[in-house]
Amino acid sequence: MANPPQAFVTRKQDEDRVRDFHHIWHPCTQMKDYEEVPPLLIDRAEGIYLYDREGRRYMDVISSWWVNLFGHNHPRINRAIREQLDKMAHVMFAGVTHQPAIDLAQTLVKVSPPKLTKVFFSDNGSTSVEVALKMSLQYWLQTGKPQKTKFIYLKGGYHGETLGALSVCGIGLFRDKFEKVLMHNIEVEGPDCLRCPFGLERESCHAECFEPMAQTLEKNRESVAGVIVEPLVQGAAGMKMYPPVYLKKLEEACQATGVHVIYDEVAVGFGRTGSLFVSEHHGLNPTFLCLSKGITSGYLPLAATLTTDDIYQAFYDDYVSFKLFIRSHSYSANPLACAAANATLGLLIEPGFMDRLEPKIKMIGREGECLRDLPWCGEFRQTGMIAAVELVKDRDTLEAFPIEQRVGYQIFLEGLKREVYLRPLGNVVYFIPPLVIEPDQIATMMTAAHESITTVLKGT
Amino acid sequence: MANPPQAFVTRKQDEDRVRDFHHIWHPCTQMKDYEEVPPLLIDRAEGIYLYDREGRRYMDVISSWWVNLFGHNHPRINRAIREQLDKMAHVMFAGVTHQPAIDLAQTLVKVSPPKLTKVFFSDNGSTSVEVALKMSLQYWLQTGKPQKTKFIYLKGGYHGETLGALSVCGIGLFRDKFEKVLMHNIEVEGPDCLRCPFGLERESCHAECFEPMAQTLEKNRESVAGVIVEPLVQGAAGMKMYPPVYLKKLEEACQATGVHVIYDEVAVGFGRTGSLFVSEHHGLNPTFLCLSKGITSGYLPLAATLTTDDIYQAFYDDYVSFKLFIRSHSYSANPLACAAANATLGLLIEPGFMDRLEPKIKMIGREGECLRDLPWCGEFRQTGMIAAVELVKDRDTLEAFPIEQRVGYQIFLEGLKREVYLRPLGNVVYFIPPLVIEPDQIATMMTAAHESITTVLKGT
């Protein structure tokens, strides 16, 4: 380990990669993998492409971890940041305010569900969720129901990796090693449309799978503060998709039992599903809405937690009541990030923008046909601009590939050869491209995925 | 509440403030306070001054929540961001790397204590702490000591407000309302130099107050994963200061009992104490070092958790062992923020820069004399560029002002009248100015504080 592995030193001009190997611990990465395949050294990016030092380009079909909406180096977003930089990069956000944050808050309130009127800023998806959890807990404490201290989350749900956010995560891979220290929340069996226990289809069912949630809410109404879900698409679970009828039922049940609804639209918000927000598009009214990722179109870390006036009022009082929400990230509402977000929203709400996604969404479905026909296709699924193919060993039994086989990782390597940056989640190859992807690029993306999958799996 | 309060509408051009009041929930703020005194609407900033729309300026003596080092709108940092923006604002950091992050990691490793060789990036101080906590837990799990799941923290300690970070917070104001859901860690009575139970002075003592920590470590060595402290200055507790001998004892005791040492230098790092890092300056060797705030000189959110090769190796294995550290913030190592950080470190490590702080540090002490002479001065204390005066009702008994009196808030308002942005922590008026503050500005800052305090407290 003192010496960098062979894969590095045999390449010329790879000094930077050696320095990377010596000093950086990359996120969500087994660093030993880099002994054989070092990370791409990306120097610049343009549109939907990343460029390495040798000038090779890679199509960023997962939008740099689901954040980029309008491509890299977008002139309007770049300009917005440059102009704000000339005035002020940052200022504290307690006792002080600034126009980029005010504009952003007003726009978010305008385009989100009508009951959401207040915006609390933080830095990333995890903190946007933790803010919602803490506001919910403190709300109940200050309105005479201090026993409401638990949250319900779905199996397969993912809401970030700080310990609070992790306590509402329904994926063992993320939480198992920290189980002993996590707060005790309640996991509920959620929708699993590919393997629907009722044998129904997501297009026509009535969310019969809602029953466990209904029962859990009823049984725990006294102790539950809120329910948190990723609406329509469970991202980290492998882009698992379920129908909006589940959300309608959830809202009704939460209203009936006096429980907050927290929508985590960190991954699905800002146009990904073909509408600006899932909640707004389907006429849903969450108590909290958590936003991040696409909010700056993948330029800068920023997050927002939106909530209702009812919640806000439970904290609004004379100072000495100490009902205020004590939470203070130094970079709350960072003006540069707000400027990027304002430019992003400006682009998103331009007349006709969402309509122009329609043909792209259709094309993703059409081009995805080739994946549907693969002998290893358990399911090809799509919600707006998000699509995924779940690969299985056996189409009939839906038997999964053994984890040791690392099918996804091998497909990732094949993708790189084809200049497409796929990064499968386990055995799920997914696409969440920048919204500005063009028809010919959609075709290239799907063809590359098809070839990469076939190359890895033929003969298995 | 449907209508904005009178303080807003009577002012001209205050439409933005009304929008702020309607839509924004500010951090760490009782929003009702804004009915009488709305937040400053800051349009631009330059050097150590913030400018509002009417052209009034405020000296930023708390560096916009302790983040700014080189003043606002610094040409070198602005240029670094602009140049990076032309290439690439952001790219995912798993499977990909980039030069701004590599340069930054190498510099951090070079200037921090020698055993810290690996850098993990995230977005803010809370996450830098949560990363350290989780790495420590997972390290013990993967090295055969899964029972080590608790952390020791100091009374008065503050390490962020996500629920994991809050579980090692020793200040009731921040944690009490969430007590029921926090993981169970161990609070230890720490140094309290102003009210030293041994009647000693911090300049000459031998950290006799270390005894409770020594006993707790000894008693809980089997279950404790790590100890977390803010070295030398407990910021949120009111800039409470203690001597380095405490840290030497802590390091020895942790080594003897097999417990990780986590230094949270989020607030004190990057020159604040007159040295680059407390740990490096005092020859200390923590297992983890958490950094944020000043890392980008207050421009953009960024954080880093540094650790040792020993920790790293416990995660380094074949993928199928699943020993990897699964943690993935979308904006990890954001290139724009890394560019700002590289420019910041470039300025900090320029030959002679730290030496040039010396006369400023002396001047803060000298000018602070006027505060020391106040009849309400419990203590004037200073560590490098950080200074604070703890105001008390009675100098002899050190009796505090009742919380309902809101002495600190009134001093804040008086400060604004004198164009100085003080933001006391309770009854502690503190100064943590940008490192580039000039001698005449130090004098102005202290004079304004003296006047503001006197105006509020005379006659009490």
Chai-1 contact restraints between the chains, C-beta under 6 A:
chainA,res_idxA,chainB,res_idxB,connection_type,confidence,min_distance_angstrom,max_distance_angstrom,comment,restraint_id
A,D16,B,Q99,contact,1.0,0.0,6.0,A-B,restraint_1
A,D16,B,I102,contact,1.0,0.0,6.0,A-B,restraint_2
A,R19,B,I102,contact,1.0,0.0,6.0,A-B,restraint_3
A,R19,B,Q106,contact,1.0,0.0,6.0,A-B,restraint_4
A,D20,B,T97,contact,1.0,0.0,6.0,A-B,restraint_5
A,D20,B,I102,contact,1.0,0.0,6.0,A-B,restraint_6
A,H23,B,A105,contact,1.0,0.0,6.0,A-B,restraint_7
A,H23,B,Q106,contact,1.0,0.0,6.0,A-B,restraint_8
A,H23,B,V109,contact,1.0,0.0,6.0,A-B,restraint_9
A,H23,B,V119,contact,1.0,0.0,6.0,A-B,restraint_10
A,I24,B,A105,contact,1.0,0.0,6.0,A-B,restraint_11
A,I24,B,V119,contact,1.0,0.0,6.0,A-B,restraint_12
A,W25,B,K118,contact,1.0,0.0,6.0,A-B,restraint_13
A,W25,B,F120,contact,1.0,0.0,6.0,A-B,restraint_14
A,H26,B,F93,contact,1.0,0.0,6.0,A-B,restraint_15
A,H26,B,A94,contact,1.0,0.0,6.0,A-B,restraint_16
A,P27,B,F93,contact,1.0,0.0,6.0,A-B,restraint_17
A,P27,B,A94,contact,1.0,0.0,6.0,A-B,restraint_18
A,P27,B,R327,contact,1.0,0.0,6.0,A-B,restraint_19
A,P27,B,S328,contact,1.0,0.0,6.0,A-B,restraint_20
A,P27,B,S332,contact,1.0,0.0,6.0,A-B,restraint_21
A,C28,B,A94,contact,1.0,0.0,6.0,A-B,restraint_22
A,C28,B,I326,contact,1.0,0.0,6.0,A-B,restraint_23
A,C28,B,S328,contact,1.0,0.0,6.0,A-B,restraint_24
A,T29,B,A94,contact,1.0,0.0,6.0,A-B,restraint_25
A,Q30,B,Y319,contact,1.0,0.0,6.0,A-B,restraint_26
A,Q30,B,L324,contact,1.0,0.0,6.0,A-B,restraint_27
A,M31,B,Y316,contact,1.0,0.0,6.0,A-B,restraint_28
A,K32,B,Y316,contact,1.0,0.0,6.0,A-B,restraint_29
A,P39,B,G95,contact,1.0,0.0,6.0,A-B,restraint_30
A,P39,B,V96,contact,1.0,0.0,6.0,A-B,restraint_31
A,P39,B,T97,contact,1.0,0.0,6.0,A-B,restraint_32
A,L40,B,V96,contact,1.0,0.0,6.0,A-B,restraint_33
A,L41,B,T97,contact,1.0,0.0,6.0,A-B,restraint_34
A,I42,B,V91,contact,1.0,0.0,6.0,A-B,restraint_35
A,I42,B,V96,contact,1.0,0.0,6.0,A-B,restraint_36
A,I42,B,H98,contact,1.0,0.0,6.0,A-B,restraint_37
A,R44,B,K87,contact,1.0,0.0,6.0,A-B,restraint_38
A,R44,B,M88,contact,1.0,0.0,6.0,A-B,restraint_39
A,A45,B,M88,contact,1.0,0.0,6.0,A-B,restraint_40
A,A45,B,V91,contact,1.0,0.0,6.0,A-B,restraint_41
A,S64,B,V91,contact,1.0,0.0,6.0,A-B,restraint_42
A,S64,B,M92,contact,1.0,0.0,6.0,A-B,restraint_43
A,W65,B,M92,contact,1.0,0.0,6.0,A-B,restraint_44
A,W65,B,S330,contact,1.0,0.0,6.0,A-B,restraint_45
A,V67,B,S330,contact,1.0,0.0,6.0,A-B,restraint_46
A,N78,B,L85,contact,1.0,0.0,6.0,A-B,restraint_47
A,L85,B,N78,contact,1.0,0.0,6.0,A-B,restraint_48
A,K87,B,R44,contact,1.0,0.0,6.0,A-B,restraint_49
A,M88,B,R44,contact,1.0,0.0,6.0,A-B,restraint_50
A,M88,B,A45,contact,1.0,0.0,6.0,A-B,restraint_51
A,A89,B,Y299,contact,1.0,0.0,6.0,A-B,restraint_52
A,H90,B,G298,contact,1.0,0.0,6.0,A-B,restraint_53
A,H90,B,Y299,contact,1.0,0.0,6.0,A-B,restraint_54
A,V91,B,I42,contact,1.0,0.0,6.0,A-B,restraint_55
A,V91,B,A45,contact,1.0,0.0,6.0,A-B,restraint_56
A,V91,B,S64,contact,1.0,0.0,6.0,A-B,restraint_57
A,M92,B,S64,contact,1.0,0.0,6.0,A-B,restraint_58
A,M92,B,W65,contact,1.0,0.0,6.0,A-B,restraint_59
A,F93,B,H26,contact,1.0,0.0,6.0,A-B,restraint_60
A,F93,B,P27,contact,1.0,0.0,6.0,A-B,restraint_61
A,A94,B,H26,contact,1.0,0.0,6.0,A-B,restraint_62
A,A94,B,P27,contact,1.0,0.0,6.0,A-B,restraint_63
A,A94,B,C28,contact,1.0,0.0,6.0,A-B,restraint_64
A,A94,B,T29,contact,1.0,0.0,6.0,A-B,restraint_65
A,G95,B,P39,contact,1.0,0.0,6.0,A-B,restraint_66
A,V96,B,P39,contact,1.0,0.0,6.0,A-B,restraint_67
A,V96,B,L40,contact,1.0,0.0,6.0,A-B,restraint_68
A,V96,B,I42,contact,1.0,0.0,6.0,A-B,restraint_69
A,T97,B,D20,contact,1.0,0.0,6.0,A-B,restraint_70
A,T97,B,P39,contact,1.0,0.0,6.0,A-B,restraint_71
A,T97,B,L41,contact,1.0,0.0,6.0,A-B,restraint_72
A,H98,B,I42,contact,1.0,0.0,6.0,A-B,restraint_73
A,Q99,B,D16,contact,1.0,0.0,6.0,A-B,restraint_74
A,I102,B,D16,contact,1.0,0.0,6.0,A-B,restraint_75
A,I102,B,R19,contact,1.0,0.0,6.0,A-B,restraint_76
A,I102,B,D20,contact,1.0,0.0,6.0,A-B,restraint_77
A,A105,B,H23,contact,1.0,0.0,6.0,A-B,restraint_78
A,A105,B,I24,contact,1.0,0.0,6.0,A-B,restraint_79
A,Q106,B,R19,contact,1.0,0.0,6.0,A-B,restraint_80
A,Q106,B,H23,contact,1.0,0.0,6.0,A-B,restraint_81
A,V109,B,H23,contact,1.0,0.0,6.0,A-B,restraint_82
A,K118,B,W25,contact,1.0,0.0,6.0,A-B,restraint_83
A,V119,B,H23,contact,1.0,0.0,6.0,A-B,restraint_84
A,V119,B,I24,contact,1.0,0.0,6.0,A-B,restraint_85
A,F120,B,W25,contact,1.0,0.0,6.0,A-B,restraint_86
A,D123,B,D123,contact,1.0,0.0,6.0,A-B,restraint_87
A,D123,B,N124,contact,1.0,0.0,6.0,A-B,restraint_88
A,D123,B,P301,contact,1.0,0.0,6.0,A-B,restraint_89
A,N124,B,D123,contact,1.0,0.0,6.0,A-B,restraint_90
A,N124,B,H329,contact,1.0,0.0,6.0,A-B,restraint_91
A,E130,B,T162,contact,1.0,0.0,6.0,A-B,restraint_92
A,Q138,B,K177,contact,1.0,0.0,6.0,A-B,restraint_93
A,L141,B,K177,contact,1.0,0.0,6.0,A-B,restraint_94
A,T149,B,K180,contact,1.0,0.0,6.0,A-B,restraint_95
A,T149,B,V181,contact,1.0,0.0,6.0,A-B,restraint_96
A,E161,B,R327,contact,1.0,0.0,6.0,A-B,restraint_97
A,T162,B,E130,contact,1.0,0.0,6.0,A-B,restraint_98
A,T162,B,T162,contact,1.0,0.0,6.0,A-B,restraint_99
A,T162,B,G164,contact,1.0,0.0,6.0,A-B,restraint_100
A,L163,B,L163,contact,1.0,0.0,6.0,A-B,restraint_101
A,L163,B,G164,contact,1.0,0.0,6.0,A-B,restraint_102
A,G164,B,T162,contact,1.0,0.0,6.0,A-B,restraint_103
A,G164,B,L163,contact,1.0,0.0,6.0,A-B,restraint_104
A,F174,B,I326,contact,1.0,0.0,6.0,A-B,restraint_105
A,K177,B,Q138,contact,1.0,0.0,6.0,A-B,restraint_106
A,K177,B,L141,contact,1.0,0.0,6.0,A-B,restraint_107
A,K180,B,T149,contact,1.0,0.0,6.0,A-B,restraint_108
A,V181,B,T149,contact,1.0,0.0,6.0,A-B,restraint_109
A,V181,B,M183,contact,1.0,0.0,6.0,A-B,restraint_110
A,M183,B,V181,contact,1.0,0.0,6.0,A-B,restraint_111
A,K293,B,S330,contact,1.0,0.0,6.0,A-B,restraint_112
A,G298,B,H90,contact,1.0,0.0,6.0,A-B,restraint_113
A,Y299,B,A89,contact,1.0,0.0,6.0,A-B,restraint_114
A,Y299,B,H90,contact,1.0,0.0,6.0,A-B,restraint_115
A,P301,B,D123,contact,1.0,0.0,6.0,A-B,restraint_116
A,P301,B,P301,contact,1.0,0.0,6.0,A-B,restraint_117
A,P301,B,Y331,contact,1.0,0.0,6.0,A-B,restraint_118
A,Y316,B,M31,contact,1.0,0.0,6.0,A-B,restraint_119
A,Y316,B,K32,contact,1.0,0.0,6.0,A-B,restraint_120
A,Y319,B,Q30,contact,1.0,0.0,6.0,A-B,restraint_121
A,V320,B,E404,contact,1.0,0.0,6.0,A-B,restraint_122
A,L324,B,Q30,contact,1.0,0.0,6.0,A-B,restraint_123
A,I326,B,C28,contact,1.0,0.0,6.0,A-B,restraint_124
A,I326,B,F174,contact,1.0,0.0,6.0,A-B,restraint_125
A,R327,B,P27,contact,1.0,0.0,6.0,A-B,restraint_126
A,R327,B,E161,contact,1.0,0.0,6.0,A-B,restraint_127
A,S328,B,P27,contact,1.0,0.0,6.0,A-B,restraint_128
A,S328,B,C28,contact,1.0,0.0,6.0,A-B,restraint_129
A,H329,B,N124,contact,1.0,0.0,6.0,A-B,restraint_130
A,S330,B,W65,contact,1.0,0.0,6.0,A-B,restraint_131
A,S330,B,V67,contact,1.0,0.0,6.0,A-B,restraint_132
A,S330,B,K293,contact,1.0,0.0,6.0,A-B,restraint_133
A,Y331,B,P301,contact,1.0,0.0,6.0,A-B,restraint_134
A,S332,B,P27,contact,1.0,0.0,6.0,A-B,restraint_135
A,E404,B,V320,contact,1.0,0.0,6.0,A-B,restraint_136
